[in-house]
Amino acid sequence: MKCALCGIEAELEESHIIPKFVYKTMKKNSPTGNMRMVSEPNKKVQDGYKMKLLCGKCEDLFNVDETLFANIIYHKFQKGTLTNFEYDEWLERFIVSVNWRGLYLDILGFVKEQNINAKELEYLIACEKKLREYLLNINSSLEGIENHVFFFNEITEANKEIAGMNLHSSIGGNIGGYTVVNDTYDCAYVFLNLQGFIIVTILKHSKDDEWQGTKVQKQGHFDLTTPQYIKSPLMDEFRFISSEIKDSKSKLSDTQKEKIKSEVIKNQEKFLKSKAYERLLHDKNLNEKYQKGNQ
Ligand SMILES: [Zn+2]
């Protein structure tokens, strides 16, 4: 089979579509030590989604940037100890490597489902090529494609709609992303939410897009206390995701609910120290604050 990145005929490895360390942290942060996918809440997930995509050489190429991202940013972010960090080209390479995998698979999906128009598809294919050539060091420029990061922390102020969305649990407690193409706003994005660390590749801005404090350069510095601001049609997707998660929770069978409950009771101490519990509290606080403010 041909490697999706370098195109060379080789024995392909079982590649993680979303890096493995992300699943490891999610499992550790889960009160019961298990993970569930939004699409199939009644099933435990062992190790994340894998498929034969890359040759060994390309896997190794991605591993270098993944390891740096995990050690310098991700583990500390999940522990809540990340206040600032320096980066150079590995950060952009990491984001591109992850979002390229997403875009590549989404293009295959769009073609299979035929739920995209020819102009949009052509555009996405051209972007996929740009990202791939950047990763292969054929081209050092991304030619107008931008990468951004957004740090999802505790929300202390919100309107009624936002407060009721339980975003701490739905964004902070989950992994997921996809390609967004929007004809109305003439824009396209690929994003992935890594439990509150959100990486976005903007393939094409809408004319109203405003992104402040989020852009990844060739090298730089991020301070997590500096406010970030995003105005973009992409934000609608987070509304969509949180409603999907609400939906998925309601699909949890009674047997599974009982199982989770008894696992939580068995591991009570672990649960009270877990990130999942902390997120529930943040959601509750925000809801209560809104209720009080409106009485
Ligand atoms: Zn390869």
Residues whose N, C-alpha, C, O or C-beta is under 5 A from the ligand:
A	BS01	ZN	C3 L5 C6 G7 C55 C58
